[in-house]
Amino acid sequence: MTASGQMPEAKTVADAPAGNWVDRFAPAPTRPYLRLARADRPIGTWLLLIPCFWGLALAAAADPTGYRLFDVWIALGCTLGAFLMRGAGCTWNDITDRDFDAAVARTKSRPIPSGQVTVKKAVVWMGVQAALAAAILFTFNGLAIALGIASLALVVIYPFAKRFTWWPQVFLGLAFNWGALVAWTAHTGSLSLPPVLLWLSGIAWTLFYDTIYAHQDKEDDALIGVKSTARLFGDANSKLWLRGFWMMAVLLMTVAIALALSDSPQAKMLLALAGAWGFGWHMAWQMTRLDTTDPAKCLVLFRTNRNAGLIPALFLAGAALL
């Protein structure tokens, strides 16, 4: 708060892309709240949304009738829901991490530690986002609704994971890839092994990209006692672990596709599998450019995972049309 009792003038967040739409076009009073929801950094919304696309497309590909009209709403609902729940989750994360964020150079400019938004207002903003997401979820079938509600436990736990485990990326993966289960179930009305394997594939992918991301902060994290896989593996062993994660992600996705499409025409199976293999090649490409001692390069590679995840999404969507 300033001496006049007004909130400080909103400033850009250090790790937001330059010239993002929030900084350029959003009305000034809304900017701190949009930044709190990470609207200025859309990569997180993509990473939450893409597993939803995987689950929906694989469900439609496995369905003899293919896509249904309601799938248009499932895709749109998942898109809106990913934006809202990512915003609510990030708001919750910033509420719980406000003291840590104030001690880290990359995060001290976020709205709460910089004084742009009070904790009370952040809680209200989180509730608004979650309520809107719930309104969308409740248009799906009963099992999909139950799965969506169950994911809240993971969202609540995740910010605390780095306090008690070296593997907080696992908790992030559990939450961020839950949409694969919800979207599959929204289409089929049931849950089976293929979407579970797809979810596990997404968790391995999250371990891959979020370990790269965590290398940006490992020095600050060590000073304040925050745990991560980047600190656990160190620069010497990270590449070995990352190779294991991307191989696991591709293997699990391949098995999920093979099981889901076991009775489908060969062309459909091959097209879907090509997506999984393209997914793996993109991660292999990232590995050739990774330097865990260069925070800027880590951030750039982390952001390219939008494209990595969209590769299987597009191939699965195409397979569902065959």
N, C-alpha and C positions, 0 to 999 in steps of 0.2 A: 504493500500500500504506500502511496505517496503521502506527503504531508497534508495535502488537501483532502485525503480520504478516498481518492480515486485510484482505481487499479492502474499499474504502470502501463505505458504505451506498449502495445504488442510489438514484438520483434520477431524476426525470422528465427527458426530453429536451426541449429548448427548443421545437422545432418540431413536436412530436407533438400531435395533437388533445387537448384537455382531456378528462379523464374516459375515456380510451380503455381497452379491456378489459385490456390488459397492466398498466397502473397500478392498476386497480381489483380485478382478480380473480386474476391470475397469482401463483403462490407466489413469495415474495421472491427465493429463489436463482435462479429462472429468468428474472427480469425483465431483467437485463443482456443475456442471450443473445437473448431475444425482441426486445429493442430493437436489438440488433446486426443482427438479421434484418429489422428494420423492421416487425415484427408489430404495433407500435403505430401504424403509418402505412400502412394497407392500400391507399392509392391506387396505389402502385407495383406491387403484385400485380395489381390490376385492369388497369393499363396494359400489363402483360406478358401477361395472360390474354386480354384482349379480341381481339387479332389472331388468337389460336388459335380463338376462336369464329367470327371472320370466315371463316377458312380452312375450318373444318369445315362451317359452314352453306352457304358457297358451293359446296363440293364436293358436299354432299348435294343442293343445289338443281340442280346441273348433272347429277347422276346420275339417269337415268330411273327407277331403283328408289327414289329418295329416301333417307331415313334407313335405316340398318341397325342391328341390335341392338348391334353392336360400337361404334357411335358414342356410345352411353351411356358406355362405358368411356373412349373417346377424350376426351369432354368432362370426365369426372371426373378422368382421368389428367392432362389439361392443367391443370385447376384445382389439383390437388395439386402438380403439377410446377412451376406458376408460383409458388406460395407458396414451395416449397423452393428453386428456382433464383433467385428474387428474393432470398431470404434469403442464399443462398450468395454471390450476386453482390454484395450490399450488404456482407456480411462482408469479402469480398475488397477492395471499394472502401474500407472503413474501415481495413483493414490498410495499404493502400498510401497512404492519404491522412491517416494519423494526425497527421502534423506540420502539414499544412495545416488540418485540422479544429481543432487546438488553437489556431490563430491567428484563427479566425473565430467571431464571437459566436454565430451560430445553430447551429454544429456542435460547439463545444468541450465541450458537455455529453454528447456521444455516449459510449458505453461505453468505448472504448479511450482517447481523449484525457483522459477524466475519471478514468481509473484503475479503472473497475469490472471490466474484463476485460483480461487480459494478451494480448499478441500470440500467444503459444504456444497459449493456450486458444482464441483466436479462430480460429487455423488448424485446430485439431481440430474446432471447431464448424462451420466451413466444409466440411470433409471429410465430416462426418456428413450435412449437408444435401445435398451433391452426390451422395453415395452413395445416399441414399433417392430422389432425383430420377432417378438412373440406373436404379434398379430398376424404376421406372415406365416410363421410356423403352423399356427392353428388352422390354416387352410389345407394342410396336408392330412394324410390318413393317420389313424390313431397310433400306429407303431412308429411312424416317422416323428410324430409329435413327442412320444415318449423318449425316443432317442435324442431328439433335440434338447429336451429338458435335462436328460441325463448328462449332456455335455457341459452343463453349467458347473458341475462339480470340478471338472478339469480346468475350466476357466478360472474358478476361484483359487484352486491350488497352485496353478502355474507360477504366479509371481513369487511365491514362497519357496519354490523348488530349489532355486540357486542358493538358498540359505542352508539347505540340509543335504544336498546331493551334488556330486560332480557331473550328474547327467540331467540337468534341467531341460536340455533339448529333447529328451524323451517325453517329458510332460507337455512340451510345446507340440511335439508331433502327435501325441494322443489327441490333443484338442484340435489342432489345425487341420487334421485329415478326417475328422469325424463326419464331415459333410459327405464323404464317399458312402458312408453307411446310410445317412439320412436320405440322400438323393436316390440311391438304389431302392430303398424301402418306399420312398414316395411314389416311385414308378410301379414297383412290384407288389407292394403291400406285405412283403415278407423279407426275412433276412436269411442269408445262406453263406457258404464258405467263400465264394468268389469276392463279394464286397469286403469281407473281413481281410482277405489276403491283399486286396487293393488298399485297404486302410493301413495294413502293416507295411506295404510298399511305400506309402506316403510317409510313414513314420521314419523309415530308413532315409528317404529323400530329405526330410526335415533335419535329421541328424547331419546329413551332408551339408545342406546350405546354411544351417544355423551355426554349425561349427565354424564355417568360413566367416560368417558374420561376427561371431564372438571373438575372432582374432583381432578385431579392431580395438577391443576394450580390455585385452588380457592384462595389460600393465596396471590400468586403473582398478580392474577387478581384484588383482592381487593385493593392492594397497588397502582396499576396503573390505576384503574378505568374501567377495562374491565368487561362487564356483561356476565352472563351465567346462564343457568338453575341450574347448580350446586350451584352457589352462591345464587340464588333465593330460592331454596328449602332448602339449608343447609343440614347438616348431619342428622338432626332430621327428616326431612320430605321427603328426597330423595327417600327412599325405597317405600313409599306410592305412590309417583308420578310414579316411575319406574314400579310398578305393574300395574298401570293404563295404561301406555304406551304399555307394552307388551300385555295386554289383548285387547287393542284397535287394535294393529297390527294383532293379531290372528283373531279377529272378522272381521275386514275389509277384510283380505285375504280370510277368509272362505266365506263371502258373495260374493266376486269377483269370486271365484271358482264356487260357487253354481249357480250364474247367467250365467257365461260363459259356464258351462257344463250342464245346465238344461235339454237339449235334448240328452245328451250323455248316454251311458250305465252306469249302476250303478257301475260296477267295476272301470270304469275310474273315476267317481266322488269320490268314496271312496279312491282310491289311491291318487288322488290330495289332498283331504281333510286331509289325513294322513300326508302329507307334512306340511300343515299349523299347524296341532296339534303338530307335532314334533318340528317345529319352536318355538312354544310356550313353550314346555317342556324344550328346551334348554335355553330360557330366564329365565324360572323359576329356572333352575339349577344355572344359573349365580347369581340369587338373593340370593341363599343359601350360596354363597361364597363371596358376596360383603362386603367389608369394606371400606366405603367412606373416612376413615381417613388414609388409606394405599395407597399412590400413585402407588407403584409398583404393587399391586394387582389390582388396577383399570385398569392399562395399560394391564395387562395379560388378564383380563376379556374382555376388549374392543376388543382385538385382536381375542378372541374366536368367535366374531360375524361373522367372515368369515364362520365358520362351521355352525353357526345358520342359516345364509342366504342360504347356499348351501343345507340344508335339503329340503326346499320346492322346490328349483330349480331342484333337482334330482327327487323328487317325481312327479313334474309336467312334467318333461321330460319323465319319465316313463309312465305317463298317456297318453301322446301324442302318444305313440307307441301302445296303446291298440286299 
